[in-house]
């Protein structure tokens, strides 16, 4: 599994961090991704709603909590969205 910390920034200095980036090497394998929305002072925005989606649900599914499951060989982009912030993993 490769680890990384991608993030996006919007006007006002707010950004969203993704705690994990992964390559799943077996069908049925899972990885838990987490996201946090932060303000311009790098403080976490409490109770920020984050919506998770998979760009290829045949290859990888993702739950509302960010748990990604490999379904078959291929690639998929998982997106975390909070308000105007969009993060790809």
Secondary structure as UniProt FT lines:
FT   STRAND          7..9
FT   TURN            11..12
FT   STRAND          15..18
FT   TURN            27..28
FT   STRAND          30..32
FT   STRAND          35..38
FT   TURN            40..41
FT   TURN            46..47
FT   STRAND          51..54
FT   TURN            57..59
FT   STRAND          60..62
FT   TURN            64..65
FT   STRAND          67..70
FT   STRAND          78..82
FT   TURN            83..84
FT   STRAND          85..88
//
